[in-house]
Amino acid sequence: MVNLKLYKGTIDNFKNNLREISENLKYFLDKTLNVGNDFGGPSIYFHKKALLEQKNNFLSDEHLIMIL
């Protein structure tokens, strides 16, 4: 049995993040649509590559190279 009291801070943080996202959904959606304006060129390429590695080879050498 997992003692949830050990994870109270993590759970509270997660709940706060969810609340902030739900209260500001339009802002965050607009931000994601315009992310290319903030991070252009190679940044987007490597971000997409890291997401693909996460999906296919989580914590593989290639994935770690992409995120570190």
N, CA, C, O and CB atoms as a CASP TS submission, in Angstrom:
PFRMAT TS
TARGET T0000
AUTHOR 0000-0000-0000
METHOD Language model
MODEL 1
PARENT N/A
ATOM      1  N   MET     1       0.842  -1.187   0.000  1.00  0.00           N
ATOM      2  CA  MET     1       0.000   0.000   0.000  1.00  0.00           C
ATOM      3  C   MET     1       0.888   1.252   0.000  1.00  0.00           C
ATOM      4  O   MET     1       1.841   1.342   0.774  1.00  0.00           O
ATOM      5  CB  MET     1      -0.958  -0.002   1.228  1.00  0.00           C
ATOM      6  N   VAL     2       0.573   2.195  -0.856  1.00  0.00           N
ATOM      7  CA  VAL     2       1.349   3.430  -0.984  1.00  0.00           C
ATOM      8  C   VAL     2       0.862   4.442   0.052  1.00  0.00           C
ATOM      9  O   VAL     2      -0.338   4.668   0.206  1.00  0.00           O
ATOM     10  CB  VAL     2       1.232   4.017  -2.425  1.00  0.00           C
ATOM     11  N   ASN     3       1.810   5.037   0.749  1.00  0.00           N
ATOM     12  CA  ASN     3       1.495   6.070   1.717  1.00  0.00           C
ATOM     13  C   ASN     3       1.446   7.413   0.986  1.00  0.00           C
ATOM     14  O   ASN     3       2.487   8.004   0.697  1.00  0.00           O
ATOM     15  CB  ASN     3       2.540   6.093   2.880  1.00  0.00           C
ATOM     16  N   LEU     4       0.252   7.887   0.691  1.00  0.00           N
ATOM     17  CA  LEU     4       0.088   9.123  -0.083  1.00  0.00           C
ATOM     18  C   LEU     4       0.589  10.358   0.661  1.00  0.00           C
ATOM     19  O   LEU     4       0.874  11.381   0.038  1.00  0.00           O
ATOM     20  CB  LEU     4      -1.369   9.312  -0.446  1.00  0.00           C
ATOM     21  N   LYS     5       0.697  10.272   1.978  1.00  0.00           N
ATOM     22  CA  LYS     5       1.210  11.412   2.748  1.00  0.00           C
ATOM     23  C   LYS     5       2.643  11.752   2.334  1.00  0.00           C
ATOM     24  O   LYS     5       3.058  12.909   2.409  1.00  0.00           O
ATOM     25  CB  LYS     5       1.153  11.109   4.258  1.00  0.00           C
ATOM     26  N   LEU     6       3.393  10.738   1.898  1.00  0.00           N
ATOM     27  CA  LEU     6       4.765  10.976   1.448  1.00  0.00           C
ATOM     28  C   LEU     6       4.806  11.822   0.180  1.00  0.00           C
ATOM     29  O   LEU     6       5.810  12.478  -0.097  1.00  0.00           O
ATOM     30  CB  LEU     6       5.476   9.652   1.208  1.00  0.00           C
ATOM     31  N   TYR     7       3.728  11.810  -0.585  1.00  0.00           N
ATOM     32  CA  TYR     7       3.678  12.500  -1.871  1.00  0.00           C
ATOM     33  C   TYR     7       2.763  13.724  -1.844  1.00  0.00           C
ATOM     34  O   TYR     7       2.406  14.253  -2.897  1.00  0.00           O
ATOM     35  CB  TYR     7       3.215  11.544  -2.948  1.00  0.00           C
ATOM     36  N   LYS     8       2.386  14.174  -0.659  1.00  0.00           N
ATOM     37  CA  LYS     8       1.443  15.286  -0.533  1.00  0.00           C
ATOM     38  C   LYS     8       1.918  16.527  -1.292  1.00  0.00           C
ATOM     39  O   LYS     8       1.129  17.152  -2.002  1.00  0.00           O
ATOM     40  CB  LYS     8       1.233  15.628   0.938  1.00  0.00           C
ATOM     41  N   GLY     9       3.191  16.890  -1.151  1.00  0.00           N
ATOM     42  CA  GLY     9       3.716  18.069  -1.842  1.00  0.00           C
ATOM     43  C   GLY     9       3.638  17.928  -3.348  1.00  0.00           C
ATOM     44  O   GLY     9       3.267  18.869  -4.048  1.00  0.00           O
ATOM     45  N   THR    10       3.985  16.761  -3.844  1.00  0.00           N
ATOM     46  CA  THR    10       3.935  16.503  -5.284  1.00  0.00           C
ATOM     47  C   THR    10       2.495  16.543  -5.783  1.00  0.00           C
ATOM     48  O   THR    10       2.212  17.128  -6.828  1.00  0.00           O
ATOM     49  CB  THR    10       4.577  15.142  -5.615  1.00  0.00           C
ATOM     50  N   ILE    11       1.595  15.925  -5.042  1.00  0.00           N
ATOM     51  CA  ILE    11       0.182  15.905  -5.424  1.00  0.00           C
ATOM     52  C   ILE    11      -0.397  17.315  -5.403  1.00  0.00           C
ATOM     53  O   ILE    11      -1.118  17.704  -6.322  1.00  0.00           O
ATOM     54  CB  ILE    11      -0.621  14.986  -4.485  1.00  0.00           C
ATOM     55  N   ASP    12      -0.086  18.082  -4.357  1.00  0.00           N
ATOM     56  CA  ASP    12      -0.568  19.469  -4.274  1.00  0.00           C
ATOM     57  C   ASP    12      -0.038  20.304  -5.427  1.00  0.00           C
ATOM     58  O   ASP    12      -0.775  21.107  -5.998  1.00  0.00           O
ATOM     59  CB  ASP    12      -0.157  20.103  -2.941  1.00  0.00           C
ATOM     60  N   ASN    13       1.226  20.127  -5.775  1.00  0.00           N
ATOM     61  CA  ASN    13       1.822  20.856  -6.890  1.00  0.00           C
ATOM     62  C   ASN    13       1.123  20.509  -8.199  1.00  0.00           C
ATOM     63  O   ASN    13       0.830  21.387  -9.010  1.00  0.00           O
ATOM     64  CB  ASN    13       3.318  20.549  -6.993  1.00  0.00           C
ATOM     65  N   PHE    14       0.860  19.218  -8.394  1.00  0.00           N
ATOM     66  CA  PHE    14       0.161  18.764  -9.592  1.00  0.00           C
ATOM     67  C   PHE    14      -1.240  19.381  -9.658  1.00  0.00           C
ATOM     68  O   PHE    14      -1.661  19.849 -10.716  1.00  0.00           O
ATOM     69  CB  PHE    14       0.072  17.222  -9.616  1.00  0.00           C
ATOM     70  N   LYS    15      -1.952  19.384  -8.545  1.00  0.00           N
ATOM     71  CA  LYS    15      -3.301  19.979  -8.501  1.00  0.00           C
ATOM     72  C   LYS    15      -3.247  21.472  -8.817  1.00  0.00           C
ATOM     73  O   LYS    15      -4.092  21.989  -9.547  1.00  0.00           O
ATOM     74  CB  LYS    15      -3.949  19.757  -7.113  1.00  0.00           C
ATOM     75  N   ASN    16      -2.247  22.162  -8.264  1.00  0.00           N
ATOM     76  CA  ASN    16      -2.102  23.601  -8.540  1.00  0.00           C
ATOM     77  C   ASN    16      -1.824  23.853 -10.015  1.00  0.00           C
ATOM     78  O   ASN    16      -2.376  24.782 -10.605  1.00  0.00           O
ATOM     79  CB  ASN    16      -0.974  24.203  -7.688  1.00  0.00           C
ATOM     80  N   ASN    17      -0.969  23.025 -10.611  1.00  0.00           N
ATOM     81  CA  ASN    17      -0.682  23.170 -12.039  1.00  0.00           C
ATOM     82  C   ASN    17      -1.929  22.937 -12.876  1.00  0.00           C
ATOM     83  O   ASN    17      -2.194  23.687 -13.815  1.00  0.00           O
ATOM     84  CB  ASN    17       0.419  22.201 -12.464  1.00  0.00           C
ATOM     85  N   LEU    18      -2.696  21.903 -12.546  1.00  0.00           N
ATOM     86  CA  LEU    18      -3.941  21.632 -13.278  1.00  0.00           C
ATOM     87  C   LEU    18      -4.927  22.785 -13.152  1.00  0.00           C
ATOM     88  O   LEU    18      -5.581  23.161 -14.124  1.00  0.00           O
ATOM     89  CB  LEU    18      -4.588  20.341 -12.769  1.00  0.00           C
ATOM     90  N   ARG    19      -5.030  23.345 -11.948  1.00  0.00           N
ATOM     91  CA  ARG    19      -5.942  24.471 -11.737  1.00  0.00           C
ATOM     92  C   ARG    19      -5.499  25.672 -12.573  1.00  0.00           C
ATOM     93  O   ARG    19      -6.317  26.325 -13.220  1.00  0.00           O
ATOM     94  CB  ARG    19      -6.004  24.850 -10.234  1.00  0.00           C
ATOM     95  N   GLU    20      -4.190  25.957 -12.551  1.00  0.00           N
ATOM     96  CA  GLU    20      -3.675  27.097 -13.321  1.00  0.00           C
ATOM     97  C   GLU    20      -3.927  26.904 -14.812  1.00  0.00           C
ATOM     98  O   GLU    20      -4.329  27.845 -15.497  1.00  0.00           O
ATOM     99  CB  GLU    20      -2.169  27.288 -13.063  1.00  0.00           C
ATOM    100  N   ILE    21      -3.699  25.708 -15.315  1.00  0.00           N
ATOM    101  CA  ILE    21      -3.940  25.431 -16.737  1.00  0.00           C
ATOM    102  C   ILE    21      -5.413  25.588 -17.070  1.00  0.00           C
ATOM    103  O   ILE    21      -5.758  26.220 -18.068  1.00  0.00           O
ATOM    104  CB  ILE    21      -3.464  24.013 -17.105  1.00  0.00           C
ATOM    105  N   SER    22      -6.288  25.019 -16.245  1.00  0.00           N
ATOM    106  CA  SER    22      -7.720  25.091 -16.554  1.00  0.00           C
ATOM    107  C   SER    22      -8.240  26.528 -16.465  1.00  0.00           C
ATOM    108  O   SER    22      -9.119  26.913 -17.236  1.00  0.00           O
ATOM    109  CB  SER    22      -8.514  24.187 -15.600  1.00  0.00           C
ATOM    110  N   GLU    23      -7.710  27.320 -15.536  1.00  0.00           N
ATOM    111  CA  GLU    23      -8.157  28.706 -15.396  1.00  0.00           C
ATOM    112  C   GLU    23      -7.612  29.610 -16.497  1.00  0.00           C
ATOM    113  O   GLU    23      -8.175  30.671 -16.766  1.00  0.00           O
ATOM    114  CB  GLU    23      -7.742  29.247 -14.045  1.00  0.00           C
ATOM    115  N   ASN    24      -6.523  29.194 -17.134  1.00  0.00           N
ATOM    116  CA  ASN    24      -5.874  30.016 -18.158  1.00  0.00           C
ATOM    117  C   ASN    24      -5.689  29.245 -19.462  1.00  0.00           C
ATOM    118  O   ASN    24      -4.691  29.423 -20.161  1.00  0.00           O
ATOM    119  CB  ASN    24      -4.521  30.517 -17.655  1.00  0.00           C
ATOM    120  N   LEU    25      -6.645  28.396 -19.779  1.00  0.00           N
ATOM    121  CA  LEU    25      -6.509  27.505 -20.921  1.00  0.00           C
ATOM    122  C   LEU    25      -6.255  28.253 -22.220  1.00  0.00           C
ATOM    123  O   LEU    25      -5.384  27.855 -22.993  1.00  0.00           O
ATOM    124  CB  LEU    25      -7.742  26.660 -21.059  1.00  0.00           C
ATOM    125  N   LYS    26      -6.989  29.320 -22.475  1.00  0.00           N
ATOM    126  CA  LYS    26      -6.803  30.060 -23.720  1.00  0.00           C
ATOM    127  C   LYS    26      -5.371  30.590 -23.831  1.00  0.00           C
ATOM    128  O   LYS    26      -4.758  30.505 -24.895  1.00  0.00           O
ATOM    129  CB  LYS    26      -7.809  31.221 -23.806  1.00  0.00           C
ATOM    130  N   TYR    27      -4.844  31.131 -22.742  1.00  0.00           N
ATOM    131  CA  TYR    27      -3.473  31.640 -22.744  1.00  0.00           C
ATOM    132  C   TYR    27      -2.487  30.533 -23.118  1.00  0.00           C
ATOM    133  O   TYR    27      -1.625  30.732 -23.974  1.00  0.00           O
ATOM    134  CB  TYR    27      -3.115  32.231 -21.366  1.00  0.00           C
ATOM    135  N   PHE    28      -2.611  29.368 -22.478  1.00  0.00           N
ATOM    136  CA  PHE    28      -1.666  28.282 -22.728  1.00  0.00           C
ATOM    137  C   PHE    28      -1.821  27.703 -24.129  1.00  0.00           C
ATOM    138  O   PHE    28      -0.830  27.317 -24.749  1.00  0.00           O
ATOM    139  CB  PHE    28      -1.846  27.184 -21.694  1.00  0.00           C
ATOM    140  N   LEU    29      -3.043  27.637 -24.634  1.00  0.00           N
ATOM    141  CA  LEU    29      -3.239  27.166 -26.010  1.00  0.00           C
ATOM    142  C   LEU    29      -2.628  28.140 -27.006  1.00  0.00           C
ATOM    143  O   LEU    29      -1.959  27.728 -27.953  1.00  0.00           O
ATOM    144  CB  LEU    29      -4.736  26.976 -26.311  1.00  0.00           C
ATOM    145  N   ASP    30      -2.854  29.423 -26.794  1.00  0.00           N
ATOM    146  CA  ASP    30      -2.247  30.432 -27.671  1.00  0.00           C
ATOM    147  C   ASP    30      -0.726  30.363 -27.605  1.00  0.00           C
ATOM    148  O   ASP    30      -0.051  30.506 -28.625  1.00  0.00           O
ATOM    149  CB  ASP    30      -2.729  31.842 -27.287  1.00  0.00           C
ATOM    150  N   LYS    31      -0.193  30.148 -26.422  1.00  0.00           N
ATOM    151  CA  LYS    31       1.253  30.063 -26.240  1.00  0.00           C
ATOM    152  C   LYS    31       1.828  28.883 -27.018  1.00  0.00           C
ATOM    153  O   LYS    31       2.885  29.007 -27.638  1.00  0.00           O
ATOM    154  CB  LYS    31       1.599  29.937 -24.748  1.00  0.00           C
ATOM    155  N   THR    32       1.146  27.742 -26.992  1.00  0.00           N
ATOM    156  CA  THR    32       1.652  26.579 -27.714  1.00  0.00           C
ATOM    157  C   THR    32       1.586  26.789 -29.222  1.00  0.00           C
ATOM    158  O   THR    32       2.448  26.300 -29.953  1.00  0.00           O
ATOM    159  CB  THR    32       0.864  25.333 -27.326  1.00  0.00           C
ATOM    160  N   LEU    33       0.577  27.507 -29.692  1.00  0.00           N
ATOM    161  CA  LEU    33       0.467  27.766 -31.122  1.00  0.00           C
ATOM    162  C   LEU    33       1.581  28.684 -31.617  1.00  0.00           C
ATOM    163  O   LEU    33       1.964  28.634 -32.786  1.00  0.00           O
ATOM    164  CB  LEU    33      -0.888  28.377 -31.439  1.00  0.00           C
ATOM    165  N   ASN    34       2.092  29.516 -30.722  1.00  0.00           N
ATOM    166  CA  ASN    34       3.109  30.493 -31.107  1.00  0.00           C
ATOM    167  C   ASN    34       4.503  30.137 -30.603  1.00  0.00           C
ATOM    168  O   ASN    34       5.396  30.983 -30.611  1.00  0.00           O
ATOM    169  CB  ASN    34       2.727  31.852 -30.596  1.00  0.00           C
ATOM    170  N   VAL    35       4.695  28.918 -30.171  1.00  0.00           N
ATOM    171  CA  VAL    35       5.987  28.533 -29.601  1.00  0.00           C
ATOM    172  C   VAL    35       7.114  28.690 -30.623  1.00  0.00           C
ATOM    173  O   VAL    35       8.251  28.984 -30.254  1.00  0.00           O
ATOM    174  CB  VAL    35       5.934  27.085 -29.095  1.00  0.00           C
ATOM    175  N   GLY    36       6.807  28.498 -31.884  1.00  0.00           N
ATOM    176  CA  GLY    36       7.810  28.660 -32.929  1.00  0.00           C
ATOM    177  C   GLY    36       8.357  30.073 -33.010  1.00  0.00           C
ATOM    178  O   GLY    36       9.493  30.274 -33.438  1.00  0.00           O
ATOM    179  N   ASN    37       7.564  31.052 -32.604  1.00  0.00           N
ATOM    180  CA  ASN    37       8.030  32.436 -32.594  1.00  0.00           C
ATOM    181  C   ASN    37       9.065  32.673 -31.501  1.00  0.00           C
ATOM    182  O   ASN    37       9.983  33.478 -31.664  1.00  0.00           O
ATOM    183  CB  ASN    37       6.855  33.385 -32.410  1.00  0.00           C
ATOM    184  N   ASP    38       8.908  31.961 -30.381  1.00  0.00           N
ATOM    185  CA  ASP    38       9.835  32.119 -29.260  1.00  0.00           C
ATOM    186  C   ASP    38      11.104  31.300 -29.450  1.00  0.00           C
ATOM    187  O   ASP    38      12.198  31.741 -29.097  1.00  0.00           O
ATOM    188  CB  ASP    38       9.159  31.720 -27.961  1.00  0.00           C
ATOM    189  N   PHE    39      10.948  30.106 -30.008  1.00  0.00           N
ATOM    190  CA  PHE    39      12.070  29.184 -30.185  1.00  0.00           C
ATOM    191  C   PHE    39      12.077  28.737 -31.632  1.00  0.00           C
ATOM    192  O   PHE    39      11.330  27.835 -32.008  1.00  0.00           O
ATOM    193  CB  PHE    39      11.971  27.957 -29.217  1.00  0.00           C
ATOM    194  N   GLY    40      12.887  29.340 -32.420  1.00  0.00           N
ATOM    195  CA  GLY    40      12.909  29.002 -33.833  1.00  0.00           C
ATOM    196  C   GLY    40      14.017  28.027 -34.188  1.00  0.00           C
ATOM    197  O   GLY    40      14.788  27.587 -33.335  1.00  0.00           O
ATOM    198  N   GLY    41      14.071  27.709 -35.448  1.00  0.00           N
ATOM    199  CA  GLY    41      15.146  26.914 -36.015  1.00  0.00           C
ATOM    200  C   GLY    41      15.360  25.569 -35.358  1.00  0.00           C
ATOM    201  O   GLY    41      14.424  24.785 -35.201  1.00  0.00           O
ATOM    202  N   PRO    42      16.602  25.305 -34.974  1.00  0.00           N
ATOM    203  CA  PRO    42      16.968  23.985 -34.455  1.00  0.00           C
ATOM    204  C   PRO    42      16.250  23.602 -33.163  1.00  0.00           C
ATOM    205  O   PRO    42      16.063  22.414 -32.896  1.00  0.00           O
ATOM    206  CB  PRO    42      18.442  23.937 -34.225  1.00  0.00           C
ATOM    207  N   SER    43      15.847  24.578 -32.360  1.00  0.00           N
ATOM    208  CA  SER    43      15.192  24.260 -31.090  1.00  0.00           C
ATOM    209  C   SER    43      13.945  23.415 -31.296  1.00  0.00           C
ATOM    210  O   SER    43      13.729  22.436 -30.582  1.00  0.00           O
ATOM    211  CB  SER    43      14.831  25.539 -30.347  1.00  0.00           C
ATOM    212  N   ILE    44      13.127  23.787 -32.266  1.00  0.00           N
ATOM    213  CA  ILE    44      11.902  23.045 -32.549  1.00  0.00           C
ATOM    214  C   ILE    44      12.243  21.653 -33.056  1.00  0.00           C
ATOM    215  O   ILE    44      11.608  20.679 -32.652  1.00  0.00           O
ATOM    216  CB  ILE    44      11.033  23.793 -33.577  1.00  0.00           C
ATOM    217  N   TYR    45      13.224  21.546 -33.923  1.00  0.00           N
ATOM    218  CA  TYR    45      13.638  20.248 -34.461  1.00  0.00           C
ATOM    219  C   TYR    45      14.045  19.304 -33.329  1.00  0.00           C
ATOM    220  O   TYR    45      13.583  18.164 -33.271  1.00  0.00           O
ATOM    221  CB  TYR    45      14.805  20.423 -35.460  1.00  0.00           C
ATOM    222  N   PHE    46      14.908  19.779 -32.430  1.00  0.00           N
ATOM    223  CA  PHE    46      15.385  18.924 -31.349  1.00  0.00           C
ATOM    224  C   PHE    46      14.291  18.622 -30.330  1.00  0.00           C
ATOM    225  O   PHE    46      14.281  17.544 -29.736  1.00  0.00           O
ATOM    226  CB  PHE    46      16.564  19.576 -30.656  1.00  0.00           C
ATOM    227  N   HIS    47      13.380  19.550 -30.126  1.00  0.00           N
ATOM    228  CA  HIS    47      12.258  19.302 -29.225  1.00  0.00           C
ATOM    229  C   HIS    47      11.386  18.169 -29.768  1.00  0.00           C
ATOM    230  O   HIS    47      11.018  17.252 -29.033  1.00  0.00           O
ATOM    231  CB  HIS    47      11.418  20.588 -29.034  1.00  0.00           C
ATOM    232  N   LYS    48      11.062  18.238 -31.049  1.00  0.00           N
ATOM    233  CA  LYS    48      10.248  17.182 -31.666  1.00  0.00           C
ATOM    234  C   LYS    48      10.979  15.840 -31.622  1.00  0.00           C
ATOM    235  O   LYS    48      10.368  14.802 -31.368  1.00  0.00           O
ATOM    236  CB  LYS    48       9.901  17.549 -33.127  1.00  0.00           C
ATOM    237  N   LYS    49      12.273  15.868 -31.867  1.00  0.00           N
ATOM    238  CA  LYS    49      13.075  14.645 -31.832  1.00  0.00           C
ATOM    239  C   LYS    49      13.095  14.054 -30.414  1.00  0.00           C
ATOM    240  O   LYS    49      13.008  12.838 -30.243  1.00  0.00           O
ATOM    241  CB  LYS    49      14.520  14.932 -32.316  1.00  0.00           C
ATOM    242  N   ALA    50      13.207  14.909 -29.418  1.00  0.00           N
ATOM    243  CA  ALA    50      13.191  14.446 -28.026  1.00  0.00           C
ATOM    244  C   ALA    50      11.847  13.821 -27.671  1.00  0.00           C
ATOM    245  O   ALA    50      11.797  12.800 -26.985  1.00  0.00           O
ATOM    246  CB  ALA    50      13.497  15.608 -27.071  1.00  0.00           C
ATOM    247  N   LEU    51      10.755  14.430 -28.137  1.00  0.00           N
ATOM    248  CA  LEU    51       9.425  13.862 -27.871  1.00  0.00           C
ATOM    249  C   LEU    51       9.266  12.498 -28.539  1.00  0.00           C
ATOM    250  O   LEU    51       8.680  11.586 -27.956  1.00  0.00           O
ATOM    251  CB  LEU    51       8.322  14.819 -28.363  1.00  0.00           C
ATOM    252  N   LEU    52       9.779  12.358 -29.741  1.00  0.00           N
ATOM    253  CA  LEU    52       9.705  11.083 -30.440  1.00  0.00           C
ATOM    254  C   LEU    52      10.531  10.017 -29.715  1.00  0.00           C
ATOM    255  O   LEU    52      10.092   8.876 -29.571  1.00  0.00           O
ATOM    256  CB  LEU    52      10.189  11.241 -31.888  1.00  0.00           C
ATOM    257  N   GLU    53      11.725  10.395 -29.262  1.00  0.00           N
ATOM    258  CA  GLU    53      12.567   9.461 -28.512  1.00  0.00           C
ATOM    259  C   GLU    53      11.897   9.065 -27.200  1.00  0.00           C
ATOM    260  O   GLU    53      11.983   7.912 -26.777  1.00  0.00           O
ATOM    261  CB  GLU    53      13.947  10.082 -28.235  1.00  0.00           C
ATOM    262  N   GLN    54      11.234  10.016 -26.563  1.00  0.00           N
ATOM    263  CA  GLN    54      10.527   9.719 -25.318  1.00  0.00           C
ATOM    264  C   GLN    54       9.455   8.662 -25.570  1.00  0.00           C
ATOM    265  O   GLN    54       9.281   7.733 -24.782  1.00  0.00           O
ATOM    266  CB  GLN    54       9.894  11.004 -24.725  1.00  0.00           C
ATOM    267  N   LYS    55       8.754   8.819 -26.667  1.00  0.00           N
ATOM    268  CA  LYS    55       7.671   7.896 -27.003  1.00  0.00           C
ATOM    269  C   LYS    55       8.218   6.508 -27.365  1.00  0.00           C
ATOM    270  O   LYS    55       7.664   5.495 -26.939  1.00  0.00           O
ATOM    271  CB  LYS    55       6.836   8.457 -28.169  1.00  0.00           C
ATOM    272  N   ASN    56       9.288   6.461 -28.138  1.00  0.00           N
ATOM    273  CA  ASN    56       9.776   5.184 -28.677  1.00  0.00           C
ATOM    274  C   ASN    56      10.878   4.528 -27.847  1.00  0.00           C
ATOM    275  O   ASN    56      10.965   3.302 -27.786  1.00  0.00           O
ATOM    276  CB  ASN    56      10.281   5.395 -30.065  1.00  0.00           C
ATOM    277  N   ASN    57      11.713   5.338 -27.214  1.00  0.00           N
ATOM    278  CA  ASN    57      12.884   4.791 -26.499  1.00  0.00           C
ATOM    279  C   ASN    57      13.149   5.579 -25.225  1.00  0.00           C
ATOM    280  O   ASN    57      14.226   6.149 -25.053  1.00  0.00           O
ATOM    281  CB  ASN    57      14.140   4.814 -27.404  1.00  0.00           C
ATOM    282  N   PHE    58      12.178   5.609 -24.344  1.00  0.00           N
ATOM    283  CA  PHE    58      12.257   6.414 -23.125  1.00  0.00           C
ATOM    284  C   PHE    58      13.544   6.137 -22.359  1.00  0.00           C
ATOM    285  O   PHE    58      13.862   4.986 -22.060  1.00  0.00           O
ATOM    286  CB  PHE    58      11.050   6.141 -22.230  1.00  0.00           C
ATOM    287  N   LEU    59      14.276   7.191 -22.046  1.00  0.00           N
ATOM    288  CA  LEU    59      15.533   7.184 -21.308  1.00  0.00           C
ATOM    289  C   LEU    59      16.645   6.390 -21.994  1.00  0.00           C
ATOM    290  O   LEU    59      17.588   5.938 -21.345  1.00  0.00           O
ATOM    291  CB  LEU    59      15.302   6.629 -19.940  1.00  0.00           C
ATOM    292  N   SER    60      16.525   6.226 -23.309  1.00  0.00           N
ATOM    293  CA  SER    60      17.632   5.640 -24.067  1.00  0.00           C
ATOM    294  C   SER    60      18.753   6.668 -24.145  1.00  0.00           C
ATOM    295  O   SER    60      18.561   7.829 -23.782  1.00  0.00           O
ATOM    296  CB  SER    60      17.174   5.195 -25.501  1.00  0.00           C
ATOM    297  N   ASP    61      19.912   6.248 -24.614  1.00  0.00           N
ATOM    298  CA  ASP    61      21.024   7.191 -24.769  1.00  0.00           C
ATOM    299  C   ASP    61      20.623   8.366 -25.653  1.00  0.00           C
ATOM    300  O   ASP    61      20.916   9.520 -25.338  1.00  0.00           O
ATOM    301  CB  ASP    61      22.252   6.483 -25.361  1.00  0.00           C
ATOM    302  N   GLU    62      19.955   8.065 -26.757  1.00  0.00           N
ATOM    303  CA  GLU    62      19.528   9.124 -27.689  1.00  0.00           C
ATOM    304  C   GLU    62      18.540  10.079 -27.016  1.00  0.00           C
ATOM    305  O   GLU    62      18.631  11.294 -27.194  1.00  0.00           O
ATOM    306  CB  GLU    62      18.886   8.504 -28.955  1.00  0.00           C
ATOM    307  N   HIS    63      17.603   9.535 -26.251  1.00  0.00           N
ATOM    308  CA  HIS    63      16.632  10.370 -25.559  1.00  0.00           C
ATOM    309  C   HIS    63      17.342  11.279 -24.551  1.00  0.00           C
ATOM    310  O   HIS    63      17.047  12.471 -24.465  1.00  0.00           O
ATOM    311  CB  HIS    63      15.571   9.496 -24.851  1.00  0.00           C
ATOM    312  N   LEU    64      18.260  10.718 -23.805  1.00  0.00           N
ATOM    313  CA  LEU    64      18.985  11.524 -22.815  1.00  0.00           C
ATOM    314  C   LEU    64      19.819  12.609 -23.481  1.00  0.00           C
ATOM    315  O   LEU    64      19.911  13.720 -22.958  1.00  0.00           O
ATOM    316  CB  LEU    64      19.884  10.633 -21.958  1.00  0.00           C
ATOM    317  N   ILE    65      20.423  12.312 -24.614  1.00  0.00           N
ATOM    318  CA  ILE    65      21.179  13.332 -25.342  1.00  0.00           C
ATOM    319  C   ILE    65      20.272  14.474 -25.759  1.00  0.00           C
ATOM    320  O   ILE    65      20.667  15.638 -25.693  1.00  0.00           O
ATOM    321  CB  ILE    65      21.862  12.726 -26.571  1.00  0.00           C
ATOM    322  N   MET    66      19.061  14.152 -26.188  1.00  0.00           N
ATOM    323  CA  MET    66      18.127  15.184 -26.629  1.00  0.00           C
ATOM    324  C   MET    66      17.667  16.087 -25.496  1.00  0.00           C
ATOM    325  O   MET    66      17.413  17.269 -25.723  1.00  0.00           O
ATOM    326  CB  MET    66      16.932  14.548 -27.279  1.00  0.00           C
ATOM    327  N   ILE    67      17.553  15.563 -24.284  1.00  0.00           N
ATOM    328  CA  ILE    67      16.977  16.362 -23.201  1.00  0.00           C
ATOM    329  C   ILE    67      18.031  16.964 -22.267  1.00  0.00           C
ATOM    330  O   ILE    67      17.704  17.789 -21.414  1.00  0.00           O
ATOM    331  CB  ILE    67      16.024  15.511 -22.398  1.00  0.00           C
ATOM    332  N   LEU    68      19.262  16.565 -22.421  1.00  0.00           N
ATOM    333  CA  LEU    68      20.289  17.132 -21.511  1.00  0.00           C
ATOM    334  C   LEU    68      21.082  18.231 -22.148  1.00  0.00           C
ATOM    335  O   LEU    68      21.972  18.798 -21.513  1.00  0.00           O
ATOM    336  CB  LEU    68      21.235  16.059 -21.046  1.00  0.00           C
TER
END
